[in-house]
Amino acid sequence: MSRTEQELRELFRSTRAMPDGAARFAALDEVIRHADALGLVEFAFDVRMEATEVFQRSWAPAKAFLTFSWCLAAYDREPGRFEGGHEHTLLWQFKWMVASVHQFPEIPLGRSEDLLDDMERRYRRGGHSPHAVLQHRGLLAEAVGDLARAQEYYEQMALTRRDSLSDCSGCVPSSQVRTLVALGRDEEAIRLGEPARRSGCAEQPQWLNSELLLPYLRTGRGEQAAEAHRVAYRRIRGNPADLGELASNLLFCAQSGNPGHGLDLIERHLGWLDRARTPLAEMEFAAAAVAVLSALEASGDGELLLRFPTVQGRRRPDTAVAGLAAELRERAFGLAARFDERNGNGYQSARMREWAAAAPIGEPVPLPGSGGDLRARSGERVHRLTERVAVLVAAGDAPAAARARVELAEALLAADRLAEAAQAAEEAVRELDRQGPPAEAAACRWLLVRIGEESGERGAAAERLRELLDDPGDTALPAALPPRPELEVRLAELLGHGGDAAARFLAAARGFAAADRTTERLGALVQAMWRHPYGDTVAETGVLRDILTEARGTLDTLLDGSPPDVAPHTAEVVAVLRGYVDQIRAAGRHREAADRLLTARTLLEHRLAADPAGTGDLTEELCDVLTDLGEEYLRLNDPPAAEEAARAALVAADDTAYTWDAALLLVRVLRLRGATDEAAAVMAAHEITEDEVLEADEY
């Protein structure tokens, strides 16, 4: 059936609230297909640009190849047809493509090299630093076993300045650590990686912490390794896109003397192999799993029968440890052979055989919650509760049987038997809805939410939590549950982005305000503004109107004073101000945006003056605020104010990573007032190119 342009735009907007998966991918494909049929070239371009990111962040990077290639070709044909800023985004997405293409053995290696050459040409033509190009050349060299070239690129990258196309402060060290580990330089890898372990982006902190696991282990830092595993796996557990990082954590289990814990991970995540992000990740997971299973075989558990959860309506048959090890060994080595045939060497086969044969290093590393007999104790409790449920059902005592099922579901959850836990809890909640107290039914729904979160079924968990919070029959939640505002935050995080998530964060902010929890109130408000799409800002209607009204009221209350006394909450108040500015700036309200940024500047400078030693992060925040303030003054045609903000930002940056952005802003202002000699001097001092200035002006 055909669709109108308005229907397509509504469908596209709705995809932003969908969880990653087949339904979201199909909706994006439908929008693209109909947009092409209607000849909506600019809209089709925008949808594909966003779809490229969706596919890349999920487990379907191969789909991103198609959308990216279409956009790149369209932009090359008619660069003037599309809005400013798209060239920068395409150059950024180039990194995703070169990082993914070589992970498919069916794609010739020359294609990866051609992509890198094209990426380098485009970066040089735009006057950009080759930092990101060198990073990805090094990663490709490491992946094909050319470690000498990997080291050369590593050393070149370390001497090359970063710019706006470089990866974040967590991903650059992650790639460097990966190279250093391949080169056998564990101590250097730890020194370089540790300062960035708490960084955050879509790939962090799980990537960096996973890369550091074996260096920690090999250098006798067992506690740090256990903590890195805990931090990484917390982010990996619900995201099939992190299969490669999960493989590193499995290998850690084998080499840290924790095969039982590794077996738990295999049982829980083996279904991810059916939708592996790339063949490289599939191969590494299979080989790391063989190391775990082989350790269990060696200890006499080769005949242990494994049970697997149901994934997307399918359940893998029960399999013995030894049988699964043989199956995955064949799978890993078969893929390694395909990579080696393409690469023209035997590097991946040797590497995967080493992984599969990995033995413990030193004494076992204790992992919290994974004691040796934990599985046995959990199994005994499950067995006992299962028998109790059967007795109560036979006696016709349905309410008591439902309560026993809740206990059984809790025990199954503790034993990581998530599919069975969900089934028991579903049966219990149906019975409690019929004749149990509302509080018990609500508590059981909360249990289903937790099970959904643990199993990665975010959509199901969100729907259960929505039922719990929106129950019209009784607004009071059981005392055993977290407070309502915390549950609203939990639901918003499950929903991800979009108006629905923003509305939940708004409800949480109001709840925290009523409970006088200022820090949490401000944090929820920031998230409400950041999660709401910018595209609906101009009208300021519906949820967005309510969010901005709440933000204005909150700021007016907290900033009532001269100077306002918000020292304990300076960072949070500034975050609210910046979130508010991001929304109103999209509507063209630049005067109000500048006024709010000026308030943020005053708060930060006041706080830094009062406590210069303990506010390092606020200095970075001040640099960002001053740069944004200068940009707003430029839009308001006030060059003197913009110049003052740019010079203040340059002083605050103090030769850090923020210096370049401040210098670029100053160059643009100096040119506006005709100070070309000083502008040229600043450009030379900070290695700013002409194309970078022109791109900033256009953007």
ZAMARGU-4260 file (C-alpha; in steps of 0.2 Angstrom, whole numbers, plus 5000, padded with zeros to 4 digits):
<rodrens>
0) 5000/5000/5000 | 5006/5018/4997 | 5009/5031/5010 | 5008/5050/5010 | 5023/5060/5015
5) 5015/5065/5031 | 5012/5047/5036 | 5030/5043/5032 | 5036/5057/5043 | 5025/5050/5057
10) 5031/5033/5055 | 5049/5039/5054 | 5046/5048/5070 | 5039/5033/5079 | 5054/5022/5075
15) 5064/5033/5087 | 5054/5026/5102 | 5056/5008/5096 | 5069/4996/5104 | 5082/4989/5092
20) 5077/4974/5083 | 5067/4967/5068 | 5052/4978/5070 | 5062/4994/5070 | 5073/4989/5056
25) 5057/4984/5046 | 5049/5001/5049 | 5065/5010/5044 | 5066/5000/5028 | 5047/5004/5024
30) 5050/5022/5026 | 5065/5022/5015 | 5056/5012/5001 | 5041/5023/5001 | 5051/5039/5002
35) 5061/5033/4986 | 5045/5029/4977 | 5038/5047/4981 | 5054/5055/4975 | 5058/5063/4992
40) 5076/5063/4990 | 5081/5074/5005 | 5069/5065/5017 | 5076/5048/5011 | 5094/5054/5014
45) 5090/5060/5031 | 5081/5043/5035 | 5096/5033/5029 | 5108/5044/5038 | 5099/5040/5054
50) 5096/5022/5049 | 5115/5020/5047 | 5118/5024/5065 | 5103/5013/5071 | 5111/4998/5061
55) 5128/5002/5067 | 5124/5003/5085 | 5114/4987/5085 | 5119/4970/5078 | 5116/4973/5060
60) 5131/4983/5053 | 5130/4975/5036 | 5113/4984/5034 | 5123/5000/5038 | 5134/4997/5023
65) 5119/4999/5011 | 5112/5015/5019 | 5129/5023/5021 | 5134/5019/5003 | 5118/5027/4996
70) 5120/5043/5006 | 5139/5045/5001 | 5135/5043/4983 | 5120/5055/4984 | 5130/5068/4993
75) 5145/5066/4981 | 5132/5069/4966 | 5124/5085/4974 | 5132/5091/4990 | 5123/5107/4989
80) 5106/5098/4990 | 5108/5093/5008 | 5109/5103/5024 | 5125/5109/5032 | 5133/5097/5044
85) 5130/5081/5033 | 5148/5080/5027 | 5155/5080/5044 | 5142/5066/5049 | 5147/5056/5033
90) 5165/5057/5038 | 5162/5051/5055 | 5152/5037/5049 | 5166/5032/5037 | 5175/5026/5053
95) 5161/5014/5057 | 5162/5007/5039 | 5181/5004/5039 | 5179/4996/5057 | 5166/4984/5051
100) 5170/4979/5033 | 5186/4968/5037 | 5176/4958/5050 | 5167/4949/5036 | 5178/4936/5027
105) 5167/4936/5012 | 5172/4954/5008 | 5189/4955/5000 | 5203/4963/5010 | 5206/4976/4996
110) 5189/4983/4999 | 5194/4988/5017 | 5210/4996/5010 | 5201/5005/4997 | 5189/5012/5010
115) 5203/5018/5021 | 5211/5026/5006 | 5195/5035/5001 | 5192/5040/5019 | 5210/5047/5020
120) 5207/5057/5004 | 5191/5065/5010 | 5199/5069/5027 | 5214/5077/5019 | 5203/5087/5006
125) 5193/5094/5021 | 5208/5099/5031 | 5205/5086/5045 | 5218/5078/5055 | 5223/5060/5050
130) 5222/5054/5068 | 5206/5044/5065 | 5213/5037/5048 | 5229/5031/5057 | 5219/5023/5071
135) 5209/5013/5059 | 5224/5008/5048 | 5232/5001/5064 | 5216/4991/5069 | 5215/4984/5052
140) 5234/4979/5052 | 5231/4971/5069 | 5216/4961/5063 | 5226/4953/5049 | 5241/4949/5059
145) 5253/4963/5052 | 5259/4968/5070 | 5274/4978/5063 | 5263/4989/5053 | 5250/4990/5068
150) 5264/4997/5079 | 5270/5009/5066 | 5252/5016/5064 | 5250/5016/5083 | 5266/5027/5085
155) 5261/5039/5071 | 5244/5041/5079 | 5251/5045/5096 | 5261/5060/5088 | 5246/5066/5078
160) 5234/5079/5084 | 5216/5075/5088 | 5201/5084/5080 | 5182/5084/5079 | 5183/5068/5069
165) 5193/5058/5082 | 5185/5045/5093 | 5180/5050/5111 | 5192/5049/5126 | 5187/5031/5129
170) 5187/5024/5112 | 5204/5030/5107 | 5213/5022/5122 | 5203/5006/5119 | 5210/5004/5101
175) 5227/5009/5108 | 5226/4996/5122 | 5220/4983/5109 | 5236/4986/5099 | 5247/4986/5114
180) 5240/4969/5120 | 5242/4961/5103 | 5261/4967/5104 | 5263/4960/5121 | 5265/4976/5130
185) 5253/4973/5145 | 5260/4986/5157 | 5260/5000/5144 | 5242/4995/5140 | 5236/4997/5158
190) 5245/5013/5160 | 5237/5020/5145 | 5220/5013/5148 | 5216/5015/5166 | 5213/5034/5166
195) 5199/5031/5154 | 5190/5016/5161 | 5175/5026/5167 | 5172/5035/5151 | 5155/5034/5143
200) 5148/5032/5125 | 5139/5019/5116 | 5154/5008/5116 | 5161/5012/5133 | 5165/5008/5147
205) 5162/4990/5141 | 5175/4990/5127 | 5190/4997/5136 | 5187/4987/5152 | 5185/4971/5141
210) 5202/4975/5133 | 5211/4977/5150 | 5205/4960/5157 | 5219/4949/5151 | 5233/4962/5154
215) 5227/4964/5172 | 5226/4945/5174 | 5244/4942/5167 | 5251/4956/5178 | 5244/4949/5194
220) 5231/4962/5196 | 5216/4950/5200 | 5205/4962/5209 | 5206/4975/5195 | 5202/4962/5183
225) 5187/4956/5193 | 5181/4974/5194 | 5184/4977/5175 | 5173/4962/5172 | 5159/4967/5183
230) 5159/4985/5175 | 5160/4978/5157 | 5147/4964/5159 | 5134/4976/5167 | 5134/4985/5150
235) 5136/4970/5139 | 5122/4959/5147 | 5108/4966/5138 | 5116/4971/5121 | 5119/4958/5108
240) 5129/4971/5098 | 5143/4968/5111 | 5146/4950/5107 | 5164/4953/5103 | 5167/4961/5120
245) 5157/4946/5128 | 5170/4935/5120 | 5184/4944/5129 | 5175/4942/5146 | 5172/4923/5142
250) 5191/4921/5139 | 5194/4930/5155 | 5183/4917/5164 | 5193/4903/5157 | 5210/4911/5162
255) 5205/4917/5179 | 5199/4900/5185 | 5180/4904/5184 | 5173/4891/5171 | 5157/4889/5181
260) 5154/4908/5179 | 5159/4907/5161 | 5146/4893/5159 | 5132/4904/5165 | 5137/4917/5152
265) 5137/4904/5138 | 5120/4897/5143 | 5113/4914/5144 | 5120/4921/5128 | 5123/4907/5116
270) 5107/4912/5107 | 5116/4928/5102 | 5127/4918/5089 | 5111/4916/5078 | 5112/4935/5076
275) 5130/4938/5078 | 5135/4956/5074 | 5149/4951/5063 | 5158/4934/5058 | 5173/4940/5068
280) 5163/4942/5084 | 5155/4925/5081 | 5172/4917/5079 | 5179/4925/5095 | 5164/4920/5105
285) 5164/4902/5099 | 5183/4900/5103 | 5182/4909/5120 | 5167/4897/5124 | 5177/4882/5119
290) 5191/4887/5132 | 5177/4888/5146 | 5169/4872/5141 | 5186/4863/5139 | 5190/4868/5157
295) 5174/4860/5163 | 5178/4844/5153 | 5195/4843/5161 | 5187/4844/5178 | 5175/4829/5174
300) 5159/4839/5169 | 5159/4835/5151 | 5142/4826/5152 | 5134/4840/5161 | 5118/4844/5152
305) 5115/4863/5148 | 5098/4871/5146 | 5096/4887/5136 | 5083/4901/5137 | 5070/4904/5124
310) 5076/4918/5112 | 5063/4926/5100 | 5052/4911/5102 | 5065/4898/5099 | 5074/4887/5111
315) 5090/4877/5108 | 5089/4859/5113 | 5098/4853/5129 | 5116/4849/5125 | 5131/4841/5135
320) 5146/4852/5138 | 5157/4841/5128 | 5145/4841/5113 | 5144/4860/5113 | 5163/4862/5114
325) 5165/4851/5099 | 5152/4861/5089 | 5159/4878/5094 | 5177/4872/5090 | 5172/4867/5073
330) 5163/4884/5071 | 5177/4895/5077 | 5191/4886/5067 | 5180/4886/5051 | 5178/4904/5052
335) 5196/4907/5056 | 5201/4897/5040 | 5189/4908/5030 | 5198/4924/5037 | 5215/4917/5034
340) 5211/4912/5016 | 5205/4930/5013 | 5220/4938/5022 | 5233/4926/5014 | 5241/4920/5031
345) 5237/4909/5046 | 5235/4922/5059 | 5217/4920/5064 | 5218/4901/5065 | 5233/4902/5076
350) 5225/4915/5087 | 5209/4905/5089 | 5218/4889/5093 | 5227/4899/5106 | 5211/4905/5113
355) 5202/4888/5113 | 5217/4881/5122 | 5218/4895/5135 | 5222/4889/5153 | 5221/4897/5170
360) 5234/4910/5174 | 5240/4909/5192 | 5228/4907/5206 | 5209/4908/5203 | 5202/4926/5204
365) 5186/4927/5216 | 5171/4934/5207 | 5157/4941/5218 | 5142/4930/5218 | 5150/4915/5209
370) 5155/4904/5223 | 5159/4886/5218 | 5143/4877/5224 | 5131/4892/5220 | 5123/4883/5206
375) 5120/4867/5216 | 5112/4877/5230 | 5101/4887/5218 | 5096/4870/5210 | 5091/4863/5227
380) 5080/4877/5231 | 5072/4877/5214 | 5068/4859/5216 | 5061/4861/5233 | 5050/4876/5228
385) 5044/4867/5212 | 5038/4852/5223 | 5029/4864/5234 | 5020/4872/5220 | 5014/4855/5214
390) 5008/4851/5231 | 4998/4867/5233 | 4990/4865/5216 | 4985/4848/5219 | 4977/4853/5235
395) 4967/4867/5226 | 4975/4881/5236 | 4977/4893/5221 | 4982/4909/5231 | 4996/4899/5241
400) 5002/4891/5224 | 5003/4908/5216 | 5014/4915/5231 | 5025/4899/5230 | 5027/4902/5211
405) 5033/4920/5215 | 5046/4912/5227 | 5050/4900/5213 | 5052/4914/5200 | 5064/4923/5212
410) 5074/4907/5214 | 5075/4904/5196 | 5080/4922/5193 | 5094/4920/5206 | 5100/4904/5196
415) 5100/4914/5180 | 5086/4903/5173 | 5077/4917/5166 | 5065/4910/5154 | 5058/4898/5167
420) 5058/4913/5180 | 5047/4923/5168 | 5035/4908/5165 | 5033/4905/5184 | 5030/4924/5187
425) 5018/4925/5173 | 5007/4911/5180 | 5008/4919/5197 | 5003/4936/5192 | 4988/4929/5182
430) 4982/4921/5198 | 4985/4935/5210 | 4976/4947/5198 | 4961/4936/5200 | 4960/4934/5219
435) 4976/4940/5227 | 4979/4957/5236 | 4983/4971/5223 | 5000/4974/5232 | 5005/4956/5229
440) 5001/4957/5211 | 5011/4973/5209 | 5026/4965/5218 | 5025/4951/5205 | 5024/4963/5191
445) 5040/4971/5198 | 5048/4954/5198 | 5043/4952/5179 | 5051/4969/5176 | 5068/4963/5184
450) 5067/4947/5174 | 5065/4956/5158 | 5079/4968/5162 | 5091/4953/5166 | 5086/4944/5150
455) 5088/4959/5139 | 5070/4959/5134 | 5068/4978/5137 | 5052/4980/5128 | 5043/4967/5138
460) 5051/4975/5154 | 5045/4992/5149 | 5027/4986/5146 | 5026/4977/5163 | 5033/4993/5172
465) 5021/5004/5163 | 5006/4993/5169 | 5013/4994/5186 | 5014/5013/5186 | 4999/5017/5176
470) 4987/5005/5186 | 4971/5015/5188 | 4965/5005/5202 | 4977/5009/5215 | 4991/5023/5214
475) 5000/5017/5230 | 5014/5005/5226 | 5019/4992/5239 | 5032/4997/5251 | 5044/4983/5245
480) 5046/4992/5228 | 5057/5007/5225 | 5049/5024/5226 | 5038/5029/5211 | 5050/5042/5205
485) 5064/5029/5204 | 5053/5017/5194 | 5048/5031/5182 | 5067/5033/5179 | 5069/5015/5176
490) 5055/5015/5164 | 5062/5030/5155 | 5078/5021/5153 | 5070/5006/5146 | 5061/5017/5133
495) 5077/5025/5127 | 5073/5041/5117 | 5058/5050/5112 | 5043/5059/5119 | 5037/5044/5130
500) 5054/5042/5138 | 5055/5061/5141 | 5037/5061/5149 | 5043/5048/5161 | 5058/5058/5166
505) 5047/5073/5169 | 5036/5063/5180 | 5051/5057/5189 | 5058/5075/5191 | 5041/5080/5199
510) 5041/5065/5211 | 5059/5069/5216 | 5054/5087/5219 | 5040/5082/5230 | 5052/5071/5240
515) 5064/5086/5241 | 5078/5075/5232 | 5086/5090/5223 | 5100/5081/5214 | 5089/5067/5207
520) 5076/5080/5202 | 5089/5090/5192 | 5096/5074/5184 | 5079/5068/5179 | 5075/5085/5171
525) 5091/5085/5161 | 5087/5068/5154 | 5069/5074/5150 | 5076/5088/5139 | 5089/5077/5131
530) 5078/5063/5127 | 5065/5073/5119 | 5067/5076/5100 | 5073/5093/5095 | 5062/5093/5079
535) 5046/5097/5089 | 5053/5112/5098 | 5047/5127/5088 | 5028/5124/5093 | 5033/5120/5111
540) 5017/5109/5114 | 5013/5094/5123 | 5026/5085/5133 | 5040/5097/5128 | 5029/5112/5134
545) 5027/5103/5151 | 5046/5099/5152 | 5052/5117/5148 | 5039/5124/5160 | 5045/5113/5174
550) 5063/5117/5169 | 5060/5136/5170 | 5051/5134/5187 | 5065/5124/5194 | 5078/5136/5188
555) 5068/5151/5194 | 5067/5143/5212 | 5085/5138/5213 | 5092/5153/5206 | 5082/5165/5217
560) 5097/5175/5225 | 5112/5186/5221 | 5123/5176/5219 | 5112/5161/5219 | 5117/5148/5233
565) 5117/5132/5222 | 5135/5127/5226 | 5131/5108/5231 | 5121/5107/5214 | 5131/5118/5202
570) 5135/5104/5190 | 5117/5098/5190 | 5110/5116/5188 | 5122/5119/5174 | 5116/5103/5165
575) 5098/5109/5166 | 5103/5126/5159 | 5112/5117/5145 | 5098/5105/5141 | 5086/5119/5141
580) 5097/5129/5129 | 5098/5114/5117 | 5080/5114/5115 | 5076/5132/5113 | 5091/5135/5102
585) 5083/5122/5090 | 5068/5134/5089 | 5079/5149/5085 | 5077/5157/5102 | 5095/5163/5103
590) 5093/5178/5114 | 5086/5167/5128 | 5099/5154/5125 | 5113/5167/5127 | 5105/5173/5143
595) 5104/5155/5150 | 5122/5151/5145 | 5127/5167/5154 | 5119/5162/5170 | 5128/5145/5168
600) 5144/5154/5166 | 5142/5164/5181 | 5137/5149/5192 | 5153/5140/5186 | 5165/5154/5188
605) 5158/5158/5206 | 5160/5139/5211 | 5177/5138/5203 | 5183/5154/5213 | 5176/5147/5229
610) 5185/5130/5227 | 5197/5129/5213 | 5206/5113/5219 | 5191/5102/5219 | 5181/5106/5204
615) 5191/5099/5189 | 5176/5093/5179 | 5168/5110/5181 | 5183/5118/5172 | 5179/5107/5157
620) 5161/5112/5158 | 5165/5130/5159 | 5175/5128/5143 | 5160/5121/5134 | 5148/5134/5141
625) 5160/5148/5135 | 5162/5141/5118 | 5143/5139/5116 | 5140/5156/5123 | 5152/5163/5110
630) 5142/5154/5096 | 5126/5161/5102 | 5133/5179/5102 | 5139/5176/5084 | 5121/5171/5079
635) 5115/5187/5088 | 5127/5197/5078 | 5137/5203/5093 | 5155/5200/5089 | 5163/5209/5104
640) 5153/5198/5116 | 5158/5183/5106 | 5176/5188/5106 | 5176/5190/5125 | 5168/5173/5127
645) 5181/5165/5115 | 5196/5172/5124 | 5189/5167/5141 | 5186/5150/5134 | 5204/5149/5128
650) 5211/5154/5145 | 5200/5142/5154 | 5205/5128/5142 | 5223/5130/5147 | 5231/5120/5133
655) 5219/5105/5136 | 5208/5095/5123 | 5196/5110/5124 | 5209/5123/5118 | 5206/5119/5099
660) 5187/5122/5099 | 5190/5139/5109 | 5204/5144/5096 | 5193/5140/5081 | 5179/5151/5088
665) 5191/5165/5091 | 5198/5164/5073 | 5180/5166/5067 | 5177/5181/5078 | 5193/5189/5073
670) 5190/5188/5055 | 5173/5196/5057 | 5181/5211/5064 | 5195/5211/5051 | 5209/5206/5063
675) 5216/5194/5049 | 5234/5194/5055 | 5229/5189/5073 | 5217/5176/5066 | 5231/5168/5055
680) 5243/5168/5070 | 5230/5159/5081 | 5227/5146/5066 | 5245/5143/5065 | 5247/5141/5084
685) 5233/5128/5085 | 5235/5120/5068 | 5218/5125/5062 | 5215/5124/5043 | 5205/5135/5031
690) 5193/5122/5027 | 5190/5119/5046 | 5185/5137/5048 | 5174/5137/5033 | 5165/5121/5039
695) 5162/5129/5056 | 5155/5144/5048 | 5143/5134/5037 | 5138/5123/5052
</rodrens>
